[in-house]
């Protein structure tokens, strides 16, 4: 990963970083404010030699320097702890004393510092002072020559008595919270990078290009206001969401240009990626531009188009395939948009057999002759084979992927399903894509601003014009639906 990749990861995963920061600061705050304050007190001893026992001052100082390190080790011993415990009485046990006291040698000196820590400042003072006195008495005993009559070789003198401290040495709120902030940021950034490396969902054009060379025909952003309106009204408005479908419509003009009458399958890898909404809105947008378009419900397992457009779903694709009604009678017009819709009809027990039947082939040929563009809303590719069977009879499939949910493996398997039947994928549509923050809106003469760059292909450079007057006559017809579900 490059530096810009880390920055992009921080921007995308900022919630994870803030969560880790909040957790670490919270834990540090709880531990800091619930901890028992500890007070520390220190006494200092000066270790020296007798002049009569040394040849000169330098050798005496060297001898004392070697000895003082050994005395520091004696502070942690049981002998001194026993003496101090006897002197202090039942204030602290030997084990508690050994855990509370420490000794250190001031570098390049013969000064020994004994420190004691305790929740009671007075007790800490007493422990440090008692240890200093006990050590000063123990040193002559250890250094006294075995042969009587001689003077002691070295002695330890108390130069600074222990005093009561009014400021606790722990906890330290500023230090603890500062360390918590640093640790939280490190953990948050680390977790964000790990999640980014392990995340296989499609979140950019690069992710799509890593799977397939199929061009990206459009990016449909999320718009909660648009989905609450009837489709024809939402698509007639001057909004980025409606403009995204106009850009998609423009890009579709460059797909299969050698065919005057085209048949496209709209599908996805799994349910919930927005293929039905994309197919429906694309068909309406194309019809509003004056094209002869028919939208065919080929999801015979979970049909949604009739309910979303407020049409009669009693007769439709299955009715035509079994010869119950004619194609002419089954087609319904959606408002005044000019869009013809073939609903599902009764749900059959054998959808796959119907979709690969001779009757289906004949119906598609009839629809191809009647209309400029035939859009088939097919089931998802991975759970069932219906969409692959339809793509083999069409000019190609347009795959809808959901930003941040569809994974690269799922898209790859979907493309492979289509290629296995000697068909092709004509384009990719990224659904529910967040608009980049870097886009700057710019206004048009008819009074709205929208972000540019919805489609990265060369075709996207030609901005689609607003719907024609004939297409705008069908406003405010039926209830809208949520593109988040299908």
C-alpha positions in Angstrom: 0.0 0.0 0.0 1.2 3.5 -0.8 0.8 6.6 1.4 -2.3 7.7 -0.5 -3.8 4.2 0.0 -3.4 4.6 3.8 -5.0 8.0 3.7 -7.9 6.7 1.7 -8.2 3.9 4.2 -8.3 6.4 7.0 -11.0 8.4 5.3 -13.1 5.3 4.6 -12.6 3.6 7.9 -12.7 6.7 10.2 -15.5 5.2 12.3 -13.3 2.2 13.2 -10.5 4.5 14.2 -12.8 6.6 16.3 -14.3 3.6 17.9 -10.8 2.2 18.9 -9.8 5.6 20.2 -13.0 5.9 22.3 -12.6 2.4 23.7 -8.9 2.9 24.7 -9.6 6.4 26.2 -12.6 5.0 28.1 -10.7 2.1 29.5 -7.8 4.3 30.5 -10.1 6.8 32.1 -11.9 4.1 34.1 -8.6 2.6 35.3 -7.2 6.0 36.2 -10.2 7.3 38.1 -10.8 4.0 40.0 -7.1 3.3 40.9 -6.0 3.9 44.5 -3.5 6.8 44.7 0.0 5.7 45.6 2.5 7.9 47.4 6.2 7.6 47.3 8.9 8.6 49.8 12.7 8.3 49.5 15.8 8.3 51.8 19.4 8.6 50.6 22.5 7.1 52.0 26.2 7.9 51.4 28.5 4.9 51.3 32.1 5.7 52.3 35.4 4.0 53.4 37.7 4.6 56.3 40.8 6.5 55.3 43.0 4.1 57.3 41.8 1.2 55.2 42.7 2.7 51.8 45.9 3.7 50.1 44.4 6.9 48.7 41.1 8.6 48.0 40.7 7.2 44.4 41.0 3.6 45.5 38.6 4.2 48.4 36.0 5.7 46.1 36.4 2.7 43.7 36.0 0.3 46.6 32.8 2.1 47.8 31.4 2.2 44.2 31.7 -1.6 44.0 30.1 -2.1 47.4 27.1 0.2 46.9 25.7 -2.0 44.1 25.7 -4.9 46.5 23.9 -2.9 49.2 21.1 -2.0 46.7 20.5 -5.8 46.2 20.3 -6.2 50.0 17.3 -4.0 50.1 15.2 -6.6 48.4 16.3 -9.3 50.8 14.4 -11.0 53.6 16.9 -10.0 56.3 16.2 -6.3 56.0 12.5 -6.9 55.5 12.4 -8.8 58.8 14.1 -6.0 60.7 11.8 -3.3 59.2 8.7 -5.4 59.9 9.8 -5.8 63.6 10.4 -2.1 63.8 7.1 -1.0 62.2 5.1 -3.6 64.1 2.0 -4.8 62.2 1.8 -2.0 59.7 2.9 -4.2 56.8 4.1 -7.8 56.4 7.5 -8.8 55.1 6.1 -9.7 51.7 4.3 -6.4 51.4 7.4 -4.5 52.5 9.5 -6.2 49.8 6.9 -5.4 47.2 6.7 -1.8 48.3 10.4 -0.9 48.5 13.1 -0.5 45.8 16.7 0.7 45.8 18.8 2.4 43.1 22.3 3.8 42.8 22.7 7.3 41.5 24.9 6.8 38.4 28.7 7.5 38.9 28.2 8.2 42.7 28.2 6.2 45.9 24.8 7.5 46.9 22.1 4.8 47.4 18.4 5.9 47.2 15.8 3.8 48.9 12.2 4.5 47.8 8.9 3.1 49.3 5.4 3.3 47.7 2.2 2.9 49.7 -1.4 4.2 49.6 -0.7 6.0 52.8 1.9 8.8 52.5 2.9 8.5 56.1 3.4 4.8 55.9 5.5 5.2 52.8 7.7 7.7 54.7 8.1 5.3 57.6 9.0 2.3 55.4 11.7 4.3 53.5 13.2 5.7 56.7 13.1 2.3 58.4 14.9 0.7 55.5 17.5 3.4 55.4 18.2 3.0 59.1 18.2 -0.8 59.0 20.7 -0.8 56.1 23.0 1.7 57.8 23.1 -0.7 60.8 23.5 -3.8 58.6 26.5 -2.4 56.6 28.9 -2.2 59.6 27.9 -5.8 60.6 28.8 -7.1 57.2 32.0 -5.0 56.8 33.4 -5.6 60.3 36.6 -7.7 60.0 36.3 -11.2 61.4 39.4 -10.7 63.6 38.5 -8.5 66.5 40.0 -5.1 67.3 39.9 -3.8 63.7 37.8 -0.9 62.4 35.0 -1.4 59.8 36.0 -1.2 56.2 33.0 0.8 54.9 29.9 2.5 56.3 26.6 3.9 55.0 25.4 7.2 56.4 21.9 8.6 56.0 22.2 12.0 54.3 18.5 12.6 53.4 15.7 11.4 55.6 12.4 10.3 54.1 9.6 12.9 54.2 5.8 12.7 53.7 4.8 13.4 50.0 1.6 15.3 49.3 1.4 14.4 45.6 0.6 10.8 44.5 3.0 9.3 42.0 0.2 7.3 40.5 -2.2 7.3 38.8 -1.1 10.0 36.4 -4.2 11.1 34.4 -2.4 13.2 31.8 0.2 10.5 31.0 -2.4 7.7 31.0 -4.8 9.5 28.7 -2.0 10.6 26.4 -0.8 7.1 26.1 -4.4 5.9 25.5 -4.9 8.4 22.7 -1.7 7.2 21.0 -2.5 3.5 21.5 -6.1 4.0 20.3 -4.9 5.7 17.1 -2.4 3.0 16.4 -4.9 0.2 17.1 -7.6 2.0 15.0 -5.3 2.7 12.0 -4.0 -0.9 12.2 -7.4 -2.4 12.4 -8.6 -0.2 9.5 -5.7 -1.3 7.3 -6.3 -4.9 8.2 -10.0 -4.6 7.3 -9.1 -2.8 4.1 -6.7 -5.6 3.1 -9.3 -8.3 4.0 -12.2 -6.5 2.4 -13.1 -8.0 -0.9 -16.2 -6.0 -1.6 -16.4 -3.8 -4.6 -15.9 -0.2 -3.7 -14.2 1.3 -6.7 -13.8 1.0 -10.4 -10.4 -0.6 -9.7 -12.1 -3.5 -8.0 -14.3 -4.1 -11.0 -11.4 -3.9 -13.4 -9.5 -6.4 -11.4 -12.3 -9.0 -12.1 -13.5 -8.2 -15.6 -12.7 -6.0 -18.6 -16.4 -5.3 -19.1 -17.0 -1.5 -19.1 -18.8 0.3 -16.3 -21.9 1.8 -17.8 -23.0 3.8 -14.8 -22.9 4.6 -11.1 -26.3 5.0 -9.3 -26.1 6.8 -6.1 -28.4 6.4 -3.1 -31.3 8.8 -2.9 -33.9 8.3 -0.1 -36.1 11.1 -1.4 -36.3 9.7 -4.9 -37.4 6.2 -3.8 -40.3 7.6 -2.0 -41.8 9.1 -5.2 -43.4 7.4 -8.1 -40.7 6.2 -10.6 -41.8 8.4 -13.4 -41.9 11.5 -11.1 -38.5 10.7 -9.6 -36.9 10.2 -13.0 -38.4 13.4 -14.4 -36.8 15.5 -11.7 -33.5 17.4 -11.9 -31.6 15.3 -9.4 -28.3 13.5 -9.4 -30.1 10.2 -9.0 -32.3 10.8 -12.1 -29.3 12.1 -14.0 -27.4 8.9 -13.2 -30.0 6.9 -15.1 -29.9 9.4 -18.0 -26.2 8.9 -18.2 -26.8 5.1 -18.1 -29.3 5.5 -20.9 -26.8 7.5 -23.0 -24.1 4.9 -22.4 -26.5 2.1 -23.5 -26.6 3.7 -26.9 -23.0 2.6 -27.4 -23.7 -1.1 -26.6 -24.3 -3.4 -29.5 -24.5 -0.5 -32.0 -24.8 -2.9 -34.9 -28.2 -4.1 -33.8 -31.3 -2.0 -34.4 -33.4 -4.1 -32.1 -31.5 -5.1 -29.0 -32.3 -7.5 -26.1 -30.6 -7.1 -22.8 -30.7 -9.2 -19.6 -30.4 -7.2 -16.3 -29.2 -9.4 -13.5 -26.9 -9.5 -10.4 -24.8 -11.9 -8.5 -27.2 -12.2 -5.5 -30.5 -10.8 -4.4 -30.7 -7.4 -2.9 -28.2 -5.7 -5.2 -30.8 -3.5 -7.0 -31.2 -5.3 -10.4 -35.0 -4.9 -10.6 -35.0 -1.3 -9.7 -32.2 -0.6 -12.2 -34.0 -2.5 -15.0 -37.2 -0.7 -14.2 -35.8 2.8 -14.0 -33.6 2.3 -17.0 -36.5 1.2 -19.1 -38.6 4.2 -18.0 -35.8 6.6 -18.7 -35.3 5.2 -22.2 -39.1 5.3 -22.9 -39.3 8.9 -21.8 -36.6 9.7 -24.4 -38.9 8.5 -27.1 -37.5 5.0 -27.6 -39.8 1.9 -28.1 -38.9 -0.1 -25.0 -40.5 -3.1 -23.3 -39.7 -4.3 -19.8 -40.2 -8.0 -19.3 -40.5 -9.7 -15.9 -38.4 -12.8 -16.3 -37.9 -13.3 -12.5 -40.6 -16.0 -12.3 -39.6 -16.9 -8.8 -39.8 -13.5 -7.0 -41.6 -11.0 -9.3 -41.6 -7.4 -8.2 -42.2 -5.2 -11.3 -46.0 -5.3 -11.3 -46.3 -4.2 -7.7 -43.8 -1.5 -8.0 -45.4 0.0 -11.1 -49.0 -0.5 -9.9 -49.8 -2.8 -12.8 -52.0 -6.0 -13.0 -49.8 -9.0 -12.4 -52.5 -11.6 -13.1 -51.4 -12.1 -16.7 -47.9 -11.8 -18.1 -44.8 -13.8 -19.2 -46.0 -17.2 -17.9 -49.4 -16.6 -19.4 -47.9 -16.0 -22.9 -45.5 -18.9 -22.7 -48.2 -21.4 -21.9 -50.5 -20.0 -24.6 -53.2 -18.7 -22.2 -53.1 -15.2 -23.6 -51.5 -13.5 -26.6 -48.5 -11.2 -26.2 -50.6 -8.2 -27.4 -53.1 -8.7 -24.7 -50.5 -9.3 -21.9 -48.6 -6.1 -22.6 -49.4 -3.1 -20.3 -48.4 0.5 -20.7 -47.0 2.3 -17.7 -48.7 5.7 -17.5 -48.0 8.1 -20.4 -44.3 7.2 -20.6 -44.8 4.9 -23.6 -43.1 2.0 -21.7 -44.7 -1.3 -22.3 -44.5 -3.8 -19.5 -44.9 -7.6 -19.5 -45.6 -8.6 -15.9 -44.8 -12.1 -14.5 -48.3 -13.6 -14.4 -48.9 -16.7 -12.3 -45.7 -18.1 -10.6 -44.9 -21.4 -12.3 -43.4 -24.5 -10.6 -40.8 -24.9 -13.3 -39.3 -21.4 -14.1 -36.1 -22.7 -15.7 -38.0 -25.0 -18.1 -40.2 -22.2 -19.2 -37.3 -19.8 -19.8 -35.4 -22.2 -22.1 -38.5 -23.4 -24.0 -39.3 -22.8 -27.6 -42.2 -20.6 -26.6 -39.7 -18.3 -24.8 -37.5 -18.1 -27.9 -40.5 -17.2 -30.1 -41.7 -14.6 -27.6 -38.3 -12.9 -27.6 -38.1 -12.9 -31.4 -41.6 -11.2 -31.4 -40.5 -8.6 -28.9 -37.3 -7.9 -30.8 -39.4 -7.1 -33.9 -41.8 -4.9 -32.1 -39.4 -2.8 -29.9 -36.1 -1.0 -30.2 -34.9 -2.3 -26.8 -36.1 -5.3 -24.8 -35.0 -5.3 -21.2 -35.4 -8.6 -19.3 -35.4 -8.5 -15.5 -33.8 -11.8 -14.6 -33.2 -13.6 -11.3 -29.7 -13.4 -9.7 -27.0 -15.5 -11.4 -25.5 -17.4 -8.6 -28.5 -19.0 -6.9 -30.3 -20.2 -10.1 -29.4 -20.6 -13.8 -32.4 -18.7 -15.2 -30.4 -15.5 -16.0 -27.7 -17.5 -17.8 -30.3 -19.3 -19.9 -31.8 -15.9 -20.9 -28.5 -14.3 -21.7 -27.7 -17.1 -24.2 -30.8 -15.9 -26.1 -30.2 -12.2 -25.7 -27.5 -9.8 -27.0 -25.8 -9.7 -23.6 -26.3 -9.2 -19.9 -25.9 -6.0 -17.8 -24.7 -6.9 -14.3 -25.7 -4.8 -11.3 -23.3 -4.8 -8.3 -24.0 -3.1 -5.0 -21.3 -0.8 -3.7 -19.7 -2.2 -0.6 -21.7 -5.4 -0.6 -21.0 -7.4 -3.7 -17.6 -9.1 -3.5 -15.1 -9.5 -6.3 -15.5 -13.3 -6.1 -19.2 -13.0 -6.5 -18.9 -10.8 -9.5 -16.3 -13.1 -11.0 -18.5 -16.2 -10.6 -21.4 -14.3 -12.1 -19.4 -13.4 -15.2 -18.2 -17.0 -15.4 -21.8 -18.2 -15.4 -22.5 -16.0 -18.4 -19.4 -17.0 -20.2 -20.2 -20.7 -19.6 -23.2 -20.4 -21.9 -21.2 -18.7 -24.6 -22.9 -15.3 -23.8 -21.3 -12.0 -22.8 -21.5 -9.3 -20.3 -22.1 -6.0 -22.0 -21.7 -3.7 -19.0 -21.5 -3.2 -15.2 -23.7 -0.9 -13.2 -22.6 0.1 -9.7 -25.7 0.6 -7.5 -25.9 2.6 -4.3 -22.5 4.2 -4.9 -21.8 7.2 -2.6 -21.1 10.4 -4.4 -17.4 11.3 -4.1 -16.8 14.2 -1.8 -14.4 15.8 -4.3 -17.2 16.4 -6.8 -18.3 19.9 -7.1 -21.8 20.6 -8.4 -22.4 23.0 -11.2 -25.6 24.5 -12.2 -27.5 24.1 -15.5 -29.8 26.6 -17.1 -32.9 24.9 -15.8 -31.8 25.3 -12.3 -30.0 22.5 -10.5 -26.5 21.4 -9.7 -25.3 17.8 -9.8 -22.0 16.0 -9.6 -20.2 15.1 -12.7 -18.3 11.9 -13.5 -21.0 9.2 -12.8 -19.8 7.0 -15.6 -16.0 6.6 -16.3 -16.4 5.3 -19.9 -15.9 7.5 -22.9 -19.7 7.5 -23.5 -20.2 9.1 -20.2 -18.6 12.3 -21.5 -21.8 13.0 -23.4 -24.2 14.2 -20.8 -27.8 12.9 -21.3 -30.4 15.6 -21.8 -33.5 15.9 -19.7 -36.5 13.8 -20.6 -38.5 14.9 -23.6 -41.9 16.7 -23.2 -43.7 13.5 -24.1 -41.9 11.7 -21.3 -42.6 14.4 -18.7 -46.4 14.1 -19.2 -46.6 11.0 -17.0 -45.6 12.6 -13.6 -47.1 11.6 -10.3 -48.5 8.3 -11.2 -47.7 5.5 -8.8 -45.8 4.8 -5.6 -42.0 4.5 -5.7 -40.0 1.6 -4.3 -36.7 1.1 -2.4 -33.7 0.3 -4.6 -31.8 -1.1 -1.6 -33.7 -4.4 -1.7 -33.7 -5.5 -5.3 
